[in-house]
Amino acid sequence: MPEIDSQNYVLGYNFLIFLFSILIRWCIGLHSYSGEKTPPMFGDYEAQRHWMEITYNLPIKEWYKNTDNNNLTYWGLDYPPLTAYHSYIYGVAASYLVPHSIGLHSSRGHESYDHKLFMRYSVLIADLLVYIPAVYWYFATCRKRKEVSSSSLYGFLSLLYPGLILIDYGHFQYNCVSLGFFVAAVTAVMREKFKTAAVLFCLAVNYKQMELYHSLPFFFYFLGRFFSMVRKRSLVAGLKFIVPIALTVLVVFGSIWFPFASSNSDIQQVLRRVFPVYRGIYEDKVSSFWCMFNIIYKLHQFDNDTMLKICFFVTVLSVLPSVIDLTINPSFEKFKLSLCINSLCFFLFSFHVHEKSILLAAVPVLLNYPKYPVLSFWFLFVSTFSMLPLFIKDGLFLPFLALFVLYYLCFVIIFRLPVVPQGFKMTNSNIKTGAVFISFVLCIVLSVLSRFCPAPVRYPYLWPLFVSCFSFGHFSCFLAYYYYKQCGHWVIKNKKS
C-alpha cells in the first residue's frame, strides 16, 4: 500500500474521498429501485415507505399487530423496534415534505419524483450519520495503532464497496444503519471501550435482527476476556469486567423494547414478526449451501420445522471451532476473523437467507482489509456479483457493471498492480492476483450472459443458478481460508507434538 497519509495531507485526502463516495452514492440513486412501477406489492422501496405510513399514523401498540388499519400481509413490519422508531422519525419528516406519501390507506404504492428524492436523501442522511463516520473511526483507530500506514485509502476502498451502495441506494434499504453501528462497535472493542461496544452492538441488533450473525464473536470474545482475567488476576477482576457489560446490554434492550413490554403477548407478536420461520429456508437462488444441496437432493421433502432444526444444528457445528478458539485465545485479530467466519457460516448454512444477507459477511471482511488486502477485495467483488440476479430484476444492471469495474480499477491502481496480470512467473503474489483477475473476468462474462442471453425455456433459472454456484464455490474457499488463519495453529501444534 503506498504511503500517502501525512499530517499535512490527510484531511484533504479524506475530504476528497468523502466527496467522491457521496457522488457515487448519488449517481446510483438516480436509477430505478426495488419494485418500481410493479403493483400490487411493488418492492422494498414500498416496504420502507409503508413502514413510515404505519408508524406515523398508528399508535405504537399496533405497529406489529394485524388490524383493519395494518394489514400485515402487505409489507407488515418485520424488523426490530429500532427500525420502527427510525421509520417513525422519517414519517414525521415526510408529513411536512411529502405528506401524500404517508396517507393511511391512500398512499399505497405512492411513486413521485419528490418522494423518490426524499427517500434517497433519507438513506444518505442515515449513511452520513452512522456508517461513514464509523468507517472513518475504524481506520483512523487502525492508523493510530500503527496497523496501517494509509487510513485514507483503506477508507476509500471500504466506502466504495459496490454491494452496500447498490443495495441501499439502488435496490433501497437502510443497511448502512445497522452495519454502521456494527463497525462502530468493533472499533470500540479495538479501543477497549467495552461498554460503548455493547451499546453500539445492541443498537445494531435492534435495528436489524440479521446482526445476530455477528453476536457469537462478541459474546465469546467478552467471555474469553472474562476467563482470562479470572486466570491471571482474580474472579473479582473478571466480574468487574463482565458485569457492567451485561448490565449495559440489559438496559439498552429494556429501553428499546419497553413500549412493547406491557404484556407477554405484545412481545411475542413482535418476535413472531422479527423471526418469520414460516417463510422457508431461502428466497430465490441464493449462494448458500442449502440452495446448492437442493440441486442434488430436493429439500421440499422436509417440513419447515424439520429444516429449521437441521439448519440450526449445522450452523452451530460450523461456527463451534471458531468460537471455542476465540474463548480460549481471546485476541482482537481472532475476534475479527471470527466475525468473518461466523457471518459467512450463518449465510451459508442458516435458515431463511436472503441474497442481501451476504452484506453481513462482507463488512467484517472489509474490516480485515489492512491485513488481507487482496483476499478482502476478492471477497467483496464476489459478494457483489452474488447479488446480480437481484440487480437485474431491479433494473440496476448498468450501475452494477459500472461500479463493479470501477472498484476493480481503483483496487489495482491503489495497490499498483497491473490491470491484466503479465508473465507466468509462479510467485505467490502472481498466483493470487492472477486468480483474482480470472475470477473477475468470469464474473463479467456471467454478468453479460445473465443480462443479454435468455435462458432456455426448460431451465428458466439457469443463469441465477450459475451465479449462485460460482459464488458459493468462492465463499466456501474463503471460509476455509479464514478458518485456517484463525485456527491453523491447532494443526501446527498437533504436527509438532
LOBANU-668332 format. One record per residue (C-alpha): residue in one letter; x negated, y, z. Coordinates in steps of 0.02 Angstrom, whole numbers, always signed. Layout:
BEGIN
+---------+--------+--------+--------+
| residuo |     xx |     yy |     zz |
+---------+--------+--------+--------+
|       a |      X |      Y |      Z |
...
+---------+--------+--------+--------+
***
This chain:
BEGIN
+---------+--------+--------+--------+
| residuo |     xx |     yy |     zz |
+---------+--------+--------+--------+
|       m |     +0 |     +0 |     +0 |
|       p |    -75 |   +169 |    -48 |
|       e |   -104 |   +284 |   +100 |
|       i |     -6 |   +441 |    +63 |
|       d |    +58 |   +491 |   +235 |
|       s |    -33 |   +632 |   +324 |
|       q |     +9 |   +770 |   +445 |
|       n |    +18 |   +896 |   +302 |
|       y |   +124 |   +800 |   +178 |
|       v |   +235 |   +677 |   +273 |
|       l |   +381 |   +797 |   +293 |
|       g |   +376 |   +843 |   +109 |
|       y |   +372 |   +661 |    +54 |
|       n |   +514 |   +617 |   +172 |
|       f |   +619 |   +761 |   +109 |
|       l |   +594 |   +711 |    -73 |
|       i |   +633 |   +529 |    -32 |
|       f |   +789 |   +584 |    +60 |
|       l |   +849 |   +690 |    -88 |
|       f |   +813 |   +552 |   -213 |
|       s |   +904 |   +421 |   -110 |
|       i |  +1055 |   +536 |    -95 |
|       l |  +1053 |   +568 |   -283 |
|       i |  +1052 |   +381 |   -321 |
|       r |  +1194 |   +351 |   -200 |
|       w |  +1300 |   +488 |   -275 |
|       c |  +1266 |   +428 |   -453 |
|       i |  +1329 |   +254 |   -405 |
|       g |  +1482 |   +335 |   -327 |
|       l |  +1530 |   +411 |   -495 |
|       h |  +1576 |   +238 |   -560 |
|       s |  +1727 |   +127 |   -525 |
|       y |  +1768 |    +42 |   -360 |
|       s |  +1845 |   -119 |   -299 |
|       g |  +2023 |   -139 |   -362 |
|       e |  +2031 |    +22 |   -461 |
|       k |  +2197 |    +29 |   -556 |
|       t |  +2235 |   -154 |   -519 |
|       p |  +2401 |   -168 |   -425 |
|       p |  +2481 |   -242 |   -324 |
|       m |  +2340 |   -270 |   -198 |
|       f |  +2205 |   -160 |   -276 |
|       g |  +2044 |   -196 |   -179 |
|       d |  +1926 |   -147 |    -37 |
|       y |  +1943 |    +38 |    -78 |
|       e |  +2131 |    +23 |    -48 |
|       a |  +2100 |    -78 |   +110 |
|       q |  +1995 |    +63 |   +185 |
|       r |  +2124 |   +194 |   +133 |
|       h |  +2265 |    +89 |   +206 |
|       w |  +2175 |    +72 |   +372 |
|       m |  +2164 |   +262 |   +381 |
|       e |  +2351 |   +269 |   +346 |
|       i |  +2395 |   +141 |   +480 |
|       t |  +2281 |   +208 |   +618 |
|       y |  +2334 |   +388 |   +587 |
|       n |  +2522 |   +356 |   +583 |
|       l |  +2548 |   +216 |   +708 |
|       p |  +2515 |   +202 |   +896 |
|       i |  +2357 |   +108 |   +940 |
|       k |  +2456 |    -41 |  +1009 |
|       e |  +2524 |    -76 |   +834 |
|       w |  +2363 |    -68 |   +735 |
|       y |  +2335 |   -256 |   +735 |
|       k |  +2517 |   -312 |   +750 |
|       n |  +2635 |   -363 |   +612 |
|       t |  +2783 |   -241 |   +616 |
|       d |  +2902 |   -157 |   +495 |
|       n |  +2776 |    -16 |   +479 |
|       n |  +2622 |   -127 |   +472 |
|       n |  +2634 |   -274 |   +354 |
|       l |  +2477 |   -374 |   +394 |
|       t |  +2486 |   -468 |   +229 |
|       y |  +2445 |   -304 |   +143 |
|       w |  +2266 |   -265 |   +198 |
|       g |  +2300 |   -282 |   +384 |
|       l |  +2157 |   -226 |   +496 |
|       d |  +2037 |   -371 |   +517 |
|       y |  +1881 |   -285 |   +587 |
|       p |  +1846 |   -247 |   +771 |
|       p |  +1911 |    -91 |   +861 |
|       l |  +1764 |    +23 |   +821 |
|       t |  +1807 |    +10 |   +635 |
|       a |  +1987 |    +55 |   +679 |
|       y |  +1930 |   +208 |   +776 |
|       h |  +1820 |   +258 |   +629 |
|       s |  +1969 |   +239 |   +512 |
|       y |  +2073 |   +347 |   +628 |
|       i |  +1944 |   +488 |   +626 |
|       y |  +1942 |   +486 |   +436 |
|       g |  +2132 |   +476 |   +437 |
|       v |  +2138 |   +638 |   +536 |
|       a |  +2018 |   +719 |   +412 |
|       a |  +2122 |   +654 |   +265 |
|       s |  +2280 |   +729 |   +342 |
|       y |  +2204 |   +902 |   +311 |
|       l |  +2108 |   +871 |   +150 |
|       v |  +2211 |   +742 |    +54 |
|       p |  +2374 |   +721 |   +153 |
|       h |  +2464 |   +625 |    +16 |
|       s |  +2336 |   +485 |    +32 |
|       i |  +2393 |   +432 |   +207 |
|       g |  +2582 |   +448 |   +198 |
|       l |  +2656 |   +298 |   +288 |
|       h |  +2729 |   +179 |   +155 |
|       s |  +2724 |   +314 |    +20 |
|       s |  +2535 |   +313 |     -7 |
|       r |  +2511 |   +130 |    -53 |
|       g |  +2390 |   +115 |   -199 |
|       h |  +2355 |   +302 |   -196 |
|       e |  +2222 |   +348 |   -325 |
|       s |  +2173 |   +526 |   -368 |
|       y |  +2014 |   +620 |   -408 |
|       d |  +2023 |   +719 |   -246 |
|       h |  +2046 |   +562 |   -144 |
|       k |  +1904 |   +472 |   -230 |
|       l |  +1793 |   +621 |   -190 |
|       f |  +1849 |   +616 |     -9 |
|       m |  +1815 |   +429 |     +5 |
|       r |  +1643 |   +442 |    -75 |
|       y |  +1597 |   +584 |    +43 |
|       s |  +1659 |   +481 |   +191 |
|       v |  +1531 |   +345 |   +153 |
|       l |  +1393 |   +472 |   +126 |
|       i |  +1430 |   +557 |   +292 |
|       a |  +1426 |   +389 |   +383 |
|       d |  +1262 |   +347 |   +296 |
|       l |  +1185 |   +514 |   +342 |
|       l |  +1238 |   +498 |   +523 |
|       v |  +1191 |   +316 |   +555 |
|       y |  +1096 |   +212 |   +427 |
|       i |   +973 |   +336 |   +351 |
|       p |   +914 |   +406 |   +520 |
|       a |   +898 |   +228 |   +587 |
|       v |   +786 |   +176 |   +441 |
|       y |   +677 |   +331 |   +464 |
|       w |   +667 |   +298 |   +651 |
|       y |   +615 |   +118 |   +623 |
|       f |   +473 |   +153 |   +501 |
|       a |   +415 |   +307 |   +597 |
|       t |   +402 |   +194 |   +750 |
|       c |   +305 |    +66 |   +648 |
|       r |   +184 |   +202 |   +594 |
|       k |   +166 |   +264 |   +773 |
|       r |   +121 |    +87 |   +825 |
|       k |     -3 |    +84 |   +678 |
|       e |    +88 |    -62 |   +597 |
|       v |    +99 |    +35 |   +433 |
|       s |     -7 |   +172 |   +355 |
|       s |   +134 |   +241 |   +248 |
|       s |   +304 |   +250 |   +330 |
|       s |   +370 |   +361 |   +189 |
|       l |   +351 |   +233 |    +51 |
|       y |   +421 |    +89 |   +154 |
|       g |   +566 |   +202 |   +200 |
|       f |   +589 |   +242 |    +16 |
|       l |   +596 |    +58 |    -35 |
|       s |   +717 |    +23 |   +107 |
|       l |   +835 |   +166 |    +67 |
|       l |   +833 |   +118 |   -117 |
|       y |   +888 |    -62 |    -83 |
|       p |  +1014 |    -89 |   -225 |
|       g |  +1127 |   -215 |   -136 |
|       l |  +1184 |    -99 |     +3 |
|       i |  +1203 |    +52 |   -112 |
|       l |  +1307 |    -43 |   -240 |
|       i |  +1422 |   -118 |   -108 |
|       d |  +1451 |    +41 |     -7 |
|       y |  +1451 |   +170 |   -146 |
|       g |  +1513 |    +62 |   -288 |
|       h |  +1622 |    -80 |   -226 |
|       f |  +1666 |    +29 |    -75 |
|       q |  +1636 |    -16 |   +106 |
|       y |  +1552 |    +58 |   +261 |
|       n |  +1417 |    -72 |   +292 |
|       c |  +1296 |    +71 |   +323 |
|       v |  +1377 |    +99 |   +493 |
|       s |  +1358 |    -75 |   +568 |
|       l |  +1190 |   -105 |   +484 |
|       g |  +1129 |    +66 |   +539 |
|       f |  +1172 |    +27 |   +720 |
|       f |  +1082 |   -140 |   +698 |
|       v |   +923 |    -60 |   +629 |
|       a |   +927 |    +67 |   +771 |
|       a |   +947 |    -75 |   +897 |
|       v |   +795 |   -166 |   +827 |
|       t |   +697 |     -4 |   +836 |
|       a |   +748 |    +20 |  +1018 |
|       v |   +687 |   -158 |  +1054 |
|       m |   +521 |   -116 |   +969 |
|       r |   +507 |    +38 |  +1082 |
|       e |   +556 |    -71 |  +1232 |
|       k |   +711 |    +33 |  +1267 |
|       f |   +815 |   -120 |  +1301 |
|       k |   +972 |    -41 |  +1373 |
|       t |   +979 |    +76 |  +1223 |
|       a |   +959 |    -75 |  +1110 |
|       a |  +1104 |   -162 |  +1200 |
|       v |  +1217 |    -10 |  +1174 |
|       l |  +1173 |     +5 |   +989 |
|       f |  +1194 |   -180 |   +952 |
|       c |  +1361 |   -185 |  +1043 |
|       l |  +1417 |    -42 |   +931 |
|       a |  +1361 |   -141 |   +779 |
|       v |  +1457 |   -297 |   +832 |
|       n |  +1612 |   -196 |   +875 |
|       y |  +1609 |   -114 |   +705 |
|       k |  +1593 |   -274 |   +604 |
|       q |  +1605 |   -447 |   +679 |
|       m |  +1481 |   -515 |   +550 |
|       e |  +1345 |   -433 |   +654 |
|       l |  +1360 |   -590 |   +759 |
|       y |  +1240 |   -658 |   +627 |
|       h |  +1107 |   -562 |   +724 |
|       s |  +1170 |   -593 |   +901 |
|       l |  +1072 |   -751 |   +943 |
|       p |   +898 |   -675 |   +916 |
|       f |   +945 |   -527 |  +1027 |
|       f |  +1014 |   -642 |  +1163 |
|       f |   +870 |   -766 |  +1162 |
|       y |   +736 |   -632 |  +1148 |
|       f |   +804 |   -547 |  +1305 |
|       l |   +820 |   -718 |  +1388 |
|       g |   +641 |   -761 |  +1341 |
|       r |   +580 |   -597 |  +1414 |
|       f |   +676 |   -636 |  +1572 |
|       f |   +596 |   -808 |  +1591 |
|       s |   +425 |   -734 |  +1553 |
|       m |   +445 |   -605 |  +1692 |
|       v |   +502 |   -739 |  +1814 |
|       r |   +349 |   -846 |  +1772 |
|       k |   +222 |   -706 |  +1776 |
|       r |   +293 |   -597 |  +1914 |
|       s |   +449 |   -647 |  +2011 |
|       l |   +633 |   -686 |  +2000 |
|       v |   +674 |   -512 |  +2065 |
|       a |   +573 |   -433 |  +1923 |
|       g |   +666 |   -541 |  +1797 |
|       l |   +835 |   -494 |  +1869 |
|       k |   +790 |   -310 |  +1868 |
|       f |   +759 |   -331 |  +1681 |
|       i |   +910 |   -435 |  +1630 |
|       v |  +1050 |   -372 |  +1744 |
|       p |  +1052 |   -191 |  +1679 |
|       i |  +1060 |   -258 |  +1501 |
|       a |  +1205 |   -374 |  +1544 |
|       l |  +1299 |   -233 |  +1632 |
|       t |  +1270 |   -118 |  +1483 |
|       v |  +1348 |   -246 |  +1367 |
|       l |  +1499 |   -266 |  +1481 |
|       v |  +1525 |    -78 |  +1496 |
|       v |  +1513 |    -47 |  +1308 |
|       f |  +1629 |   -191 |  +1263 |
|       g |  +1750 |   -142 |  +1401 |
|       s |  +1756 |    +39 |  +1344 |
|       i |  +1788 |     -7 |  +1162 |
|       w |  +1918 |   -141 |  +1197 |
|       f |  +2005 |    -51 |  +1341 |
|       p |  +2153 |    +15 |  +1237 |
|       f |  +2194 |   -165 |  +1187 |
|       a |  +2169 |   -242 |  +1360 |
|       s |  +2342 |   -212 |  +1432 |
|       s |  +2386 |   -396 |  +1405 |
|       n |  +2305 |   -558 |  +1350 |
|       s |  +2422 |   -568 |  +1201 |
|       d |  +2358 |   -400 |  +1135 |
|       i |  +2177 |   -456 |  +1146 |
|       q |  +2218 |   -624 |  +1068 |
|       q |  +2306 |   -538 |   +924 |
|       v |  +2153 |   -431 |   +887 |
|       l |  +2040 |   -583 |   +898 |
|       r |  +2152 |   -681 |   +778 |
|       r |  +2137 |   -538 |   +653 |
|       v |  +1950 |   -521 |   +678 |
|       f |  +1915 |   -707 |   +658 |
|       p |  +2034 |   -768 |   +522 |
|       v |  +1987 |   -952 |   +518 |
|       y |  +2138 |   -990 |   +409 |
|       r |  +2058 |   -911 |   +255 |
|       g |  +1947 |  -1057 |   +207 |
|       i |  +1763 |  -1098 |   +201 |
|       y |  +1707 |   -969 |    +72 |
|       e |  +1777 |   -845 |    -53 |
|       d |  +1743 |   -856 |   -241 |
|       k |  +1575 |   -928 |   -294 |
|       v |  +1454 |   -880 |   -155 |
|       s |  +1271 |   -932 |   -143 |
|       s |  +1299 |  -1039 |    +12 |
|       f |  +1259 |  -1221 |    +47 |
|       w |  +1442 |  -1269 |    +51 |
|       c |  +1478 |  -1193 |   -119 |
|       m |  +1333 |  -1293 |   -191 |
|       f |  +1380 |  -1451 |    -99 |
|       n |  +1558 |  -1435 |   -164 |
|       i |  +1490 |  -1469 |   -340 |
|       i |  +1436 |  -1643 |   -283 |
|       y |  +1571 |  -1682 |   -155 |
|       k |  +1738 |  -1592 |   -154 |
|       l |  +1764 |  -1515 |    +17 |
|       h |  +1952 |  -1495 |     -1 |
|       q |  +1964 |  -1673 |    +65 |
|       f |  +1933 |  -1599 |   +238 |
|       d |  +2063 |  -1493 |   +325 |
|       n |  +2021 |  -1318 |   +384 |
|       d |  +1993 |  -1362 |   +567 |
|       t |  +1875 |  -1505 |   +523 |
|       m |  +1772 |  -1395 |   +406 |
|       l |  +1764 |  -1261 |   +541 |
|       k |  +1688 |  -1387 |   +663 |
|       i |  +1567 |  -1455 |   +532 |
|       c |  +1508 |  -1279 |   +487 |
|       f |  +1486 |  -1234 |   +669 |
|       f |  +1384 |  -1391 |   +705 |
|       v |  +1272 |  -1372 |   +551 |
|       t |  +1244 |  -1185 |   +582 |
|       v |  +1194 |  -1214 |   +764 |
|       l |  +1073 |  -1352 |   +712 |
|       s |   +996 |  -1242 |   +578 |
|       v |   +956 |  -1098 |   +697 |
|       l |   +908 |  -1202 |   +850 |
|       p |   +719 |  -1216 |   +819 |
|       s |   +706 |  -1029 |   +789 |
|       v |   +796 |   -975 |   +948 |
|       i |   +707 |  -1106 |  +1054 |
|       d |   +538 |  -1044 |   +993 |
|       l |   +592 |   -864 |  +1023 |
|       t |   +642 |   -906 |  +1201 |
|       i |   +478 |   -994 |  +1239 |
|       n |   +368 |   -866 |  +1149 |
|       p |   +462 |   -701 |  +1152 |
|       s |   +367 |   -579 |  +1041 |
|       f |   +433 |   -438 |   +933 |
|       e |   +362 |   -517 |   +774 |
|       k |   +451 |   -680 |   +811 |
|       f |   +608 |   -582 |   +851 |
|       k |   +606 |   -501 |   +678 |
|       l |   +575 |   -668 |   +592 |
|       s |   +713 |   -749 |   +695 |
|       l |   +833 |   -613 |   +637 |
|       c |   +794 |   -662 |   +456 |
|       i |   +813 |   -847 |   +493 |
|       n |   +974 |   -834 |   +593 |
|       s |  +1063 |   -718 |   +473 |
|       l |  +1012 |   -823 |   +323 |
|       c |  +1068 |   -984 |   +410 |
|       f |  +1236 |   -906 |   +451 |
|       f |  +1255 |   -852 |   +271 |
|       l |  +1208 |  -1023 |   +202 |
|       f |  +1299 |  -1136 |   +325 |
|       s |  +1436 |  -1044 |   +421 |
|       f |  +1623 |  -1039 |   +391 |
|       h |  +1713 |   -914 |   +279 |
|       v |  +1566 |   -825 |   +198 |
|       h |  +1584 |   -678 |    +77 |
|       e |  +1456 |   -644 |    -57 |
|       k |  +1432 |   -473 |    +26 |
|       s |  +1375 |   -559 |   +186 |
|       i |  +1202 |   -578 |   +111 |
|       l |  +1176 |   -396 |   +165 |
|       l |  +1167 |   -461 |   +344 |
|       a |  +1013 |   -561 |   +295 |
|       a |   +940 |   -430 |   +178 |
|       v |   +923 |   -290 |   +307 |
|       p |   +818 |   -395 |   +431 |
|       v |   +709 |   -442 |   +281 |
|       l |   +695 |   -257 |   +240 |
|       l |   +627 |   -227 |   +416 |
|       n |   +488 |   -352 |   +378 |
|       y |   +430 |   -251 |   +226 |
|       p |   +266 |   -193 |   +307 |
|       k |   +205 |   -370 |   +344 |
|       y |   +279 |   -464 |   +195 |
|       p |   +299 |   -333 |    +57 |
|       v |   +307 |   -446 |    -97 |
|       l |   +415 |   -578 |    -13 |
|       s |   +533 |   -446 |    +56 |
|       f |   +552 |   -362 |   -113 |
|       w |   +583 |   -532 |   -194 |
|       f |   +720 |   -572 |    -70 |
|       l |   +800 |   -402 |    -87 |
|       f |   +819 |   -406 |   -276 |
|       v |   +880 |   -587 |   -274 |
|       s |  +1007 |   -543 |   -140 |
|       t |  +1069 |   -402 |   -252 |
|       f |  +1079 |   -519 |   -401 |
|       s |  +1178 |   -647 |   -299 |
|       m |  +1323 |   -522 |   -293 |
|       l |  +1325 |   -499 |   -483 |
|       p |  +1498 |   -579 |   -512 |
|       l |  +1572 |   -455 |   -389 |
|       f |  +1489 |   -308 |   -477 |
|       i |  +1552 |   -366 |   -647 |
|       k |  +1727 |   -386 |   -576 |
|       d |  +1720 |   -207 |   -509 |
|       g |  +1657 |   -134 |   -673 |
|       l |  +1486 |    -98 |   -597 |
|       f |  +1375 |   -197 |   -716 |
|       l |  +1288 |    -45 |   -791 |
|       p |  +1244 |    +38 |   -624 |
|       f |  +1192 |   -133 |   -558 |
|       l |  +1072 |   -162 |   -703 |
|       a |  +1002 |    +16 |   -698 |
|       l |   +970 |    +13 |   -510 |
|       f |   +904 |   -166 |   -518 |
|       v |   +772 |   -119 |   -649 |
|       l |   +732 |    +46 |   -562 |
|       y |   +699 |    -46 |   -399 |
|       y |   +579 |   -166 |   -485 |
|       l |   +485 |    -23 |   -569 |
|       c |   +473 |    +76 |   -406 |
|       f |   +400 |    -75 |   -317 |
|       v |   +266 |   -114 |   -447 |
|       i |   +218 |    +70 |   -459 |
|       i |   +206 |    +94 |   -270 |
|       f |   +101 |    -63 |   -247 |
|       r |     +1 |    -29 |   -407 |
|       l |    +48 |   -193 |   -487 |
|       p |    +65 |   -223 |   -674 |
|       v |   +244 |   -216 |   -736 |
|       v |   +207 |   -378 |   -830 |
|       p |    +76 |   -490 |   -745 |
|       q |    -77 |   -515 |   -853 |
|       g |   -201 |   -658 |   -867 |
|       f |   -197 |   -834 |   -798 |
|       k |   -319 |   -821 |   -655 |
|       m |   -243 |   -932 |   -520 |
|       t |   -264 |   -821 |   -367 |
|       n |   -137 |   -818 |   -228 |
|       s |    -89 |   -640 |   -272 |
|       n |    -67 |   -679 |   -458 |
|       i |    +39 |   -832 |   -422 |
|       k |   +152 |   -733 |   -306 |
|       t |   +175 |   -582 |   -420 |
|       g |   +195 |   -697 |   -571 |
|       a |   +333 |   -794 |   -483 |
|       v |   +420 |   -631 |   -438 |
|       f |   +411 |   -573 |   -619 |
|       i |   +480 |   -738 |   -686 |
|       s |   +620 |   -732 |   -559 |
|       f |   +658 |   -552 |   -607 |
|       v |   +665 |   -594 |   -793 |
|       l |   +781 |   -742 |   -760 |
|       c |   +895 |   -627 |   -659 |
|       i |   +903 |   -507 |   -807 |
|       v |   +939 |   -648 |   -930 |
|       l |  +1077 |   -722 |   -821 |
|       s |  +1149 |   -549 |   -793 |
|       v |  +1162 |   -514 |   -980 |
|       l |  +1236 |   -686 |  -1013 |
|       s |  +1362 |   -665 |   -872 |
|       r |  +1420 |   -498 |   -939 |
|       f |  +1419 |   -523 |  -1127 |
|       c |  +1436 |   -709 |  -1162 |
|       p |  +1610 |   -779 |  -1124 |
|       a |  +1607 |   -942 |  -1026 |
|       p |  +1680 |  -1098 |  -1108 |
|       v |  +1867 |  -1115 |  -1084 |
|       r |  +1840 |  -1280 |   -997 |
|       y |  +1717 |  -1203 |   -873 |
|       p |  +1778 |  -1026 |   -836 |
|       y |  +1666 |  -1007 |   -683 |
|       l |  +1508 |  -1067 |   -769 |
|       w |  +1408 |   -904 |   -754 |
|       p |  +1456 |   -865 |   -574 |
|       l |  +1406 |  -1043 |   -531 |
|       f |  +1237 |  -1021 |   -616 |
|       v |  +1210 |   -859 |   -520 |
|       s |  +1255 |   -946 |   -357 |
|       c |  +1143 |  -1096 |   -389 |
|       f |   +996 |   -986 |   -440 |
|       s |  +1016 |   -876 |   -287 |
|       f |  +1043 |  -1023 |   -169 |
|       g |   +880 |  -1103 |   -228 |
|       h |   +787 |   -943 |   -187 |
|       f |   +872 |   -920 |    -18 |
|       s |   +829 |  -1099 |    +32 |
|       c |   +645 |  -1069 |     -8 |
|       f |   +646 |   -904 |    +85 |
|       l |   +723 |   -988 |   +237 |
|       a |   +587 |  -1123 |   +236 |
|       y |   +451 |   -990 |   +222 |
|       y |   +519 |   -885 |   +366 |
|       y |   +533 |  -1042 |   +472 |
|       y |   +352 |  -1083 |   +431 |
|       k |   +295 |   -908 |   +480 |
|       q |   +389 |   -914 |   +646 |
|       c |   +369 |  -1096 |   +696 |
|       g |   +219 |  -1154 |   +594 |
|       h |   +110 |  -1154 |   +749 |
|       w |   +206 |  -1307 |   +809 |
|       v |   +142 |  -1407 |   +661 |
|       i |    -36 |  -1342 |   +682 |
|       k |    -38 |  -1387 |   +868 |
|       n |    +27 |  -1562 |   +832 |
|       k |   -108 |  -1589 |   +700 |
|       k |   -245 |  -1533 |   +818 |
|       s |   -181 |  -1646 |   +957 |
+---------+--------+--------+--------+
***
